[in-house]
Amino acid sequence: MRPASCASCESALDHCHGTLIVHAAGPVECTESECFDTDRARHLFVADCFDAAGGCACAAPAARTGRRNRAG
């Protein structure tokens, strides 16, 4: 979803308005259904999967052991 005013859009920079979700095992996915490139540089927002609403099945073991990975 494109915001009303986006400097990156106005500058024609390649970017995505979604949030890049980084899973504990390393794979990534974007919350924007039309995102075609999950490169971190294209995403303003990057989050670990265990921070996503509802959590993530792959984050459960890390939550039990207290280990956390940092996205970004």
Secondary structure, 3 states (H helix, E strand, C coil): CCCCCCHHHHCCCCCEEEEEEECCCCCEEECCCCCCCCCHHHEEEEEEHHHCCCCCHHHHHHHHHCCCCCCC
